[in-house]
Amino acid sequence: MTRAIRVRAFFALAVLALSLYVTLTVPVRLGLDLRGGTQIVLETRDSPTAKADSEATDRTLEVLRHRIDALGVAEPTIARSGDNRIIVELPGIQDPREAADVLGRTAQLAFHPVLGTVDAGEASQQPMPEQSAERVLPDESGRPVRLGPSALTGADVDSAEARIDQQSGVGWYVGVDFKGAGGDAWARLTGEAACRPAGDPARRVAIVLDDKVISSPQVNSSVACRTGIAGGSTQITGSFSREEARELGLLINGGALPVPVETVEQRTVGPTLGATAIEASARAAVIGTALTSLFIIAVYRLLGALAAVALACSGVISYAALVALGATLTLPGLAGFVLAIGMAVDANVLVFERAREEYAARQGKGLRAALTAGFRNAFSAIADSNITTLIAAGLLFFLASGPVRGFGVTLGIGVLASMLSALVITRVLADYAVARRSVRRRPRLTGIGDTGRVRDWLVRRDPDLMRRRRTWLAASAVALVLATSGIALRGLDFGVEFTGGRLMEYSTSAPVDADRARDALADAGLPRAVVQTSGDGDLSVRTGQLSNAEAAEVDETIGDLAGGAEKIRDELIGPSLGDELRRGALIALASALAAQLLYLAVRFRWTFGTSAVAAMAHDALILVGVFVWLGKPIDGVFLAALLTVIGYSVNDSVVVFDRIRELSAGDRKTPFSRLANTAILQTLPRTVNTGMGAVFILSALTLLGGDSLTDFALALLIGIVVGTYSSMFTAAPLAIELQARSTPPPPTATPRSTPRGAAAI
């Protein structure tokens, strides 16, 4: 065993051991679409007295954090997104009305005199009167106290911030500045409290935020009775840490600077849908991976079996990387994880096919040398094709949002893991296998000792596919016209994600007729509701903007009609966010085209880059057109599929162009069209075998992945078929035509003139 093999083996074992450790010890973080719950995206708005800037959003976030804690939700998540958006995730919350009402209410801050403490039994019998009347609330230590009428509100506070004691340099306090009449009101409030003896609960002032006492400081003994704390400012002390003082300051500021918030997005997923999606995806992954493994074992025998082992390792590494990065696994992300396993076959197929060519060229001599040359010669195509897929994944991460962004993360991780498994793990296993004498004696057992049936058939027939290149281009143009005519005639049916509105899905105890559901909803005041049903009892309702109260009426209507219905999904997208997401989708597509063109122009000739991008646009338009003709919506999940198809399409074209570049470097005399034809024939076995590997995975997702993944997998299946065709019969013929127009014709020889009177034969 050479030193290089030992280094690769050690590296592979280290990565696998670490991946297994992470897989077994670190739990995965599931998105709400898989574990069930509600996600609400809030957007802060400018008010007459405050601007919804980054600082105001921070203050609002702290107020909302305390409100969420009051809801008693297990493991809630609240985070800022950008300057003026706050994302709240509430696992287990299936009825978002209460949460949305609590989160959307403007913060109410007030300062109350403490009248005294009360017994727990007495407190339980106290009524809860209006804000101006007396009330009983627990203070920050949990003791019930009786509060007098509000003396100040948040509108009287100018600012509050954590400050450090300049004299000692170690103590933290909260400095509060009042504005207008607030300073005088604070002096009166503290002056009355100062008349009470030290230690008396009535010497305290309660700061109440949203009916919760957040602090009840005692008036200092140096403050005179009836005089109070004058000057329009005060200090709240109490052995605060820096974080405690900052949090209290933010809470007071949140009440002092009330910033309205608006719900721009709301998603609710039932726990049964998430569990079903996980189970269906896992089943599809197992069956699809098993079929893919059996296929590559049948084609490449021993090396195919080793590739199947590397495939399983790729799945473990991908999962471990996902967990280690703390990424959230969403439903599209789960599909991306499964898809990445199928696409991981591509690198192995590229290596094995090049090894087959090398073994045939060496006339059956040097099995190890052929395998080494296969890895070396395939590296360029593997790198280029995977980089194009990574570009698509990166665009999804940076330009998409929500679950679709999770798909970009898992797809990118999967691509990197597949390269690692193919170039390191597969190579270690394959090098070890072909070094065995028993294997070298049976070269056909390895799978690279023969050229394969597809290549043998191509060698016998040697078809000149590019002789009819203009016919292929015409066929591509016809398919493009048929697809785009559907877009022109029927229009794009954008999903709620891109238009704004509300989408609710129900699982009904009995199938419901769509027309009856439309009539019932029309009677309930929703004549424009779009109702779709499926044969297994699922029903979806798509409408314009609805409040939570109006959505509850839809729930009741569907429940009465079906004799019982469970809401499994509820999505609310505001119109402004819908416009933003639609613009983001267009930017993502345009960026994908531009990025791919730039990369291909750098790596190849401009004619290759232009041809590949044209084929990519051809594939994207056909996929959109097919979905329009099928009456399926264009939503965020479809966008993820579309960008994946773009990456796959370029992937296929890059493999063909990489072979053309290799052939033309060693042969300057053969016409370009003939070189292109040879490149297509040589790469066709790889195209067929890789496509079959992905088809097994996607077919399993389509048939077994459930309603949530069917459209996604179907889009990818269509894209792979169209992309495989276009790489050979659109990109290559177009490159030949562009090359012919960009290359000047060779100079023709000028015949010498015959001298006058000379004999000519």
Protein Blocks (a to p, Z undefined) as FASTA:
>chain_A
ZZklmmmmmmmmmmmmmmmmmmmmmccdddfklnopadddddddddfkbccdfklmmmmm
mmmmmmmmmnopahiadddehjkbccdddehiablklmmmmmmpccdddddddfbdcdfk
lmmmpccddfklccddddfkopacdddddfbdfklpmbdcddddfklomaccdddddehj
llmmmmmmmmmmmmpcehiaklpccddeehiafbdcdddfklcghklpghhiacdeehia
fklmmmmmmmmmmmmmccddddfbdcdddfklmmmmmmmmmmmmmmmmmmmmmmmmmmno
mmmmmmmmmmmmmmmmmmmmmmmnopacdfklmmmmmmmmmmmmmmmmmmmmmmmmmmmm
nnopajllmmmmmmmmmmmmmmmmmmmmmmmmmmmmmmmgcjllmmmmmmmmmmmmmmmm
mmmmmmmmmmmmmmpmklmmmmmlnopmpgbjklmmmmmnopafklmmmmmmmmmmmmmm
mmmmmmmmnopaddfklnopaddddddfbdcdfklmmmmmmmnopakbccdddfkopacd
ddddddfklmmmmmmmmmmmnopaadfbdcdddfklmmmmmmmmmmmmmmmmmmmmmmmm
mmmcfklmmmmmmmmmmmmmmmmmmmmmnopacdfklmmmmmmmmmmmmmmmmmmmmmmm
mmmmmomkbcfklmmmmmmmmmmmmmmmmmmmmmmmmmmmmmmnojmlmmmmmmmmmmmm
mmmmmmmmmmmmmmmmmmmmmpccddddddddddehiacZZ
